[in-house]
Amino acid sequence: MQAEKGAVSEDGPAEKGPVSFFDPALGELRKRVYLEWARTVLILCLFVLCVLSLFWGSQFTTEEKLETLNVWVVDFDGKVDPYKTSDPFVGPIITDVAQKYTDSNGLHLGYHIKAASEFDYDPIAVRQAVYDEHAYAAIIVNPNATVLLRDAISTRNTTYDPTGAAQTIVISARDQNTYYSLHPARPEYPPDPNPSYLRPTLSPPMTCVPFYPAVAAPAVTIGLIYLIIIAFFTFPFLMPIHSQFMKADGHPPLNVPHWLIWRIVSNITAYFFLSFFYSLVSLAFEIPFSNPPAPDVIPAENANAYHRGSFVVFWMLNWVGMTALGFPCENMAMILGMPWSSLFLIFWVISNVATGFYPLDLAPGFYRWGYAWPLHRIVEALRTILFGTHSRIGLDFGVLFAWIAVSLAFYPVATFIMRWKMKRGL
């Protein structure tokens, strides 16, 4: 006579088959899994908050320390033969403008007025000093600055170029980031009556949407690499917790469809909290998130696209972005296993960085696939949220959701491959 299900036989209790997620037989296991999952995610969140702060913090005082970028202003005007003159005026005006920058309260470089005699009246010696890294840059007022201007006025020379009055020396290869910091260092002119034809010497280029503050750089560049890495490493941290449901260790195993649903939902929830703590790093370092938007063609600093709601949109973008970046990593980790999945992480980081951080207009046509890569859409949307650039945020979110949909469709296949390999000891 066939024994009833769960009845005691000569071999002991009958083993119960796979059950649903909320089956009472899994009650104790669910509580343990919930606790372990919450503890693991909390540890990861705190780790993200603490460790990423090291990177964001390196950019936090950039504006305050702009004065440490010393720029020499050396006036050779009328001091070198055959252009010696007793009444030069171009050089004194330029040095006066530099001094007013230094005395002003706004952002400015560390301008230092140097006498031509310190360089033996040789402009080449100034170039050598910049090359030898005694200064980050130098503005040299040419010996013939006043002479050429007077000749242009007397002969009515309409082709006269005022930028020829001086030369700017900088070694951009010394540090390209510092080089770009030399340009927007002074957002507005100090009050002065100086002629407008001399302003090109010291004035910054006009920009409608400036990149400011510098601490925002990690949020739209290198910091996003950690978004990929964090998403990748949720798999090895959480998979041992998930696997407890499939072991018949004093309880029946969970059926596979419910196991897949649990893993997907718990992972998306983990990304929700991880992306929040990731976003908090930017908020903690005072990246503006509550400024009102500005007209498209009017210069404005930090014109956040969504005013006081910008941080929420920022967080949601990081959440969706982390999910779009994370599920492909988990799929490949299940298919390839360790250590081969690390190779996919390298590919995933490099392919996203190559197409996300640099303008694809300058890249070979081969890289046009980058427009569909997750990080390119994340960077574009982040710049819209933080700086109010031209918005394609609907398309950006749409591409990210497409990545998530494709990844979830492939998720059962990747799980089947992983279980097939495990059963065969591969």
Backbone hydrogen bonds, N-H to C=O, Kabsch-Sander energy under -0.5 kcal/mol:
donor,donor_aa,acceptor,acceptor_aa,energy
7,A,4,E,-2.2
9,S,12,G,-1.9
12,G,9,S,-1.7
14,A,7,A,-1.0
19,V,253,P,-2.4
23,D,20,S,-1.5
26,L,23,D,-2.2
27,G,24,P,-1.7
30,R,26,L,-3.0
31,K,27,G,-1.9
32,R,28,E,-2.0
33,V,29,L,-2.9
34,Y,30,R,-3.0
35,L,31,K,-2.1
36,E,32,R,-2.5
37,W,33,V,-3.0
38,A,34,Y,-2.7
39,R,35,L,-2.4
40,T,36,E,-2.4
41,V,37,W,-2.7
42,L,38,A,-2.3
43,I,39,R,-2.2
44,L,40,T,-2.3
45,C,41,V,-2.6
46,L,42,L,-2.6
47,F,43,I,-2.3
48,V,44,L,-2.6
49,L,45,C,-2.4
50,C,46,L,-2.4
51,V,47,F,-2.9
52,L,48,V,-1.9
53,S,49,L,-0.7
54,L,50,C,-0.6
54,L,51,V,-1.2
55,F,51,V,-0.7
55,F,52,L,-0.6
56,W,52,L,-2.5
57,G,53,S,-2.4
58,S,54,L,-0.6
58,S,55,F,-0.8
59,Q,56,W,-1.6
60,F,57,G,-1.1
62,T,59,Q,-1.2
65,K,61,T,-1.8
66,L,63,E,-1.2
68,T,65,K,-1.8
69,L,66,L,-1.9
70,N,68,T,-1.6
71,V,110,G,-2.3
72,W,137,A,-2.1
73,V,112,H,-2.7
74,V,72,W,-0.6
74,V,139,I,-2.6
75,D,73,V,-0.5
75,D,114,K,-0.9
76,F,74,V,-0.8
76,F,141,V,-1.7
78,G,143,P,-2.3
79,K,76,F,-2.1
80,V,76,F,-0.5
83,Y,80,V,-2.3
85,T,78,G,-1.8
93,I,89,F,-1.6
94,I,90,V,-2.2
95,T,91,G,-2.5
96,D,92,P,-2.0
97,V,93,I,-2.2
98,A,94,I,-2.2
99,Q,95,T,-2.1
100,K,96,D,-2.1
101,Y,97,V,-2.1
102,T,98,A,-2.1
103,D,99,Q,-2.2
104,S,100,K,-1.0
104,S,101,Y,-0.7
110,G,66,L,-0.8
110,G,69,L,-1.6
111,Y,109,L,-1.7
112,H,71,V,-2.5
114,K,73,V,-2.7
114,K,112,H,-0.5
118,E,115,A,-1.3
119,F,116,A,-1.6
120,D,117,S,-1.7
121,Y,116,A,-2.4
122,D,119,F,-1.4
125,A,122,D,-1.1
126,V,122,D,-0.8
126,V,123,P,-0.6
127,R,123,P,-1.6
128,Q,124,I,-2.2
129,A,125,A,-1.8
130,V,126,V,-2.1
131,Y,127,R,-2.5
132,D,128,Q,-2.3
133,E,130,V,-1.7
134,H,129,A,-2.4
135,A,129,A,-0.5
136,Y,70,N,-1.9
137,A,70,N,-1.2
138,A,169,I,-2.1
139,I,72,W,-3.5
140,I,138,A,-0.6
140,I,167,Q,-3.1
141,V,74,V,-2.8
141,V,139,I,-0.6
142,N,140,I,-0.7
142,N,165,A,-1.9
145,A,142,N,-1.8
148,L,144,N,-2.6
149,L,145,A,-1.6
150,R,146,T,-2.6
151,D,147,V,-2.4
152,A,148,L,-2.3
153,I,149,L,-2.2
154,S,150,R,-2.6
155,T,151,D,-2.3
156,R,153,I,-0.5
157,N,152,A,-2.5
158,T,156,R,-1.0
160,Y,157,N,-1.2
164,G,161,D,-1.8
165,A,162,P,-1.9
166,A,163,T,-1.0
167,Q,140,I,-2.3
169,I,138,A,-3.3
169,I,167,Q,-0.5
171,I,136,Y,-0.7
172,S,170,V,-1.0
174,R,171,I,-1.6
175,D,171,I,-0.5
175,D,172,S,-0.8
179,Y,175,D,-2.3
180,Y,176,Q,-1.9
181,S,177,N,-1.3
182,L,178,T,-0.9
182,L,179,Y,-0.9
183,H,180,Y,-1.0
186,R,183,H,-0.5
198,L,195,P,-1.6
199,R,196,S,-0.9
201,T,198,L,-1.4
202,L,199,R,-1.2
203,S,199,R,-2.2
212,Y,210,P,-0.9
216,A,213,P,-1.7
217,A,214,A,-2.2
220,V,216,A,-0.9
220,V,217,A,-1.0
221,T,217,A,-0.9
223,G,218,P,-0.8
224,L,221,T,-2.0
225,I,222,I,-1.7
226,Y,222,I,-0.7
226,Y,223,G,-0.7
227,L,223,G,-0.7
228,I,224,L,-1.4
229,I,225,I,-2.2
230,I,226,Y,-3.0
231,A,227,L,-1.8
232,F,228,I,-2.3
233,F,229,I,-2.2
234,T,230,I,-0.6
234,T,231,A,-0.7
235,F,232,F,-1.1
237,F,233,F,-1.0
238,L,234,T,-2.4
239,M,235,F,-2.7
241,I,238,L,-0.5
242,H,238,L,-2.3
243,S,239,M,-2.6
244,Q,240,P,-0.5
244,Q,241,I,-0.9
245,F,242,H,-1.6
246,M,243,S,-1.3
247,K,244,Q,-0.8
248,A,246,M,-0.6
249,D,247,K,-2.2
250,G,248,A,-0.8
254,L,245,F,-2.5
255,N,19,V,-2.8
259,W,255,N,-2.1
260,L,256,V,-2.6
261,I,257,P,-2.1
262,W,258,H,-2.7
263,R,259,W,-2.3
264,I,260,L,-2.5
265,V,261,I,-2.8
266,S,262,W,-2.8
267,N,263,R,-2.1
268,I,264,I,-2.4
269,T,265,V,-2.2
270,A,266,S,-2.2
271,Y,267,N,-2.7
272,F,268,I,-1.8
273,F,269,T,-1.8
274,L,270,A,-2.8
275,S,271,Y,-2.8
276,F,272,F,-1.2
277,F,273,F,-2.2
278,Y,274,L,-2.4
279,S,275,S,-2.5
280,L,276,F,-2.1
281,V,277,F,-1.0
281,V,278,Y,-0.5
282,S,278,Y,-0.7
283,L,279,S,-1.7
284,A,280,L,-3.0
285,F,281,V,-1.4
286,E,283,L,-1.6
287,I,282,S,-1.9
298,I,295,P,-1.2
300,A,208,C,-1.6
302,N,210,P,-0.5
302,N,300,A,-0.5
304,N,302,N,-1.7
305,A,384,T,-0.5
305,A,385,I,-1.5
307,H,304,N,-1.0
309,G,306,Y,-2.4
310,S,289,F,-0.6
310,S,307,H,-1.8
311,F,289,F,-0.6
313,V,309,G,-2.0
314,F,310,S,-2.7
315,W,311,F,-2.8
316,M,312,V,-2.7
317,L,313,V,-2.5
318,N,314,F,-2.2
319,W,315,W,-2.5
320,V,316,M,-2.9
321,G,317,L,-3.1
322,M,318,N,-2.7
323,T,319,W,-2.2
324,A,320,V,-2.6
325,L,321,G,-2.1
326,G,322,M,-2.4
327,F,323,T,-2.1
329,C,325,L,-0.8
330,E,326,G,-2.2
331,N,327,F,-2.7
332,M,328,P,-2.3
333,A,329,C,-2.1
334,M,330,E,-2.1
335,I,331,N,-1.9
336,L,332,M,-3.1
337,G,332,M,-0.5
337,G,333,A,-1.7
341,S,337,G,-2.3
342,S,339,P,-1.7
343,L,340,W,-1.1
344,F,340,W,-1.0
345,L,341,S,-1.8
346,I,342,S,-1.9
347,F,343,L,-2.3
348,W,344,F,-3.2
349,V,345,L,-2.6
350,I,346,I,-2.5
351,S,347,F,-2.9
352,N,348,W,-1.6
353,V,349,V,-2.8
354,A,350,I,-2.8
355,T,351,S,-0.9
356,G,352,N,-1.2
357,F,353,V,-2.1
362,L,359,P,-1.4
363,A,360,L,-0.7
367,Y,364,P,-2.0
368,R,365,G,-1.8
369,W,366,F,-0.8
370,G,367,Y,-2.2
371,Y,368,R,-1.7
372,A,369,W,-1.8
373,W,370,G,-1.3
377,R,373,W,-1.3
378,I,374,P,-2.1
379,V,375,L,-2.8
380,E,376,H,-2.0
381,A,377,R,-2.2
382,L,378,I,-2.6
383,R,379,V,-2.2
384,T,380,E,-1.4
385,I,381,A,-2.3
386,L,382,L,-2.8
387,F,383,R,-2.1
388,G,384,T,-1.4
389,T,383,R,-1.0
396,D,392,R,-2.6
397,F,393,I,-2.6
398,G,394,G,-2.1
399,V,395,L,-2.5
400,L,396,D,-1.9
401,F,397,F,-2.7
402,A,398,G,-1.9
403,W,399,V,-2.0
404,I,400,L,-2.0
405,A,401,F,-2.6
406,V,402,A,-2.5
407,S,403,W,-2.3
408,L,404,I,-2.6
409,A,405,A,-2.1
410,F,406,V,-1.6
411,Y,407,S,-0.9
414,A,410,F,-2.3
415,T,411,Y,-2.3
416,F,412,P,-2.5
417,I,413,V,-2.2
418,M,414,A,-2.2
419,R,415,T,-2.5
420,W,416,F,-2.5
421,K,417,I,-2.4
422,M,418,M,-2.2
423,K,419,R,-2.2
424,R,420,W,-1.1
425,G,422,M,-1.2
426,L,421,K,-3.0
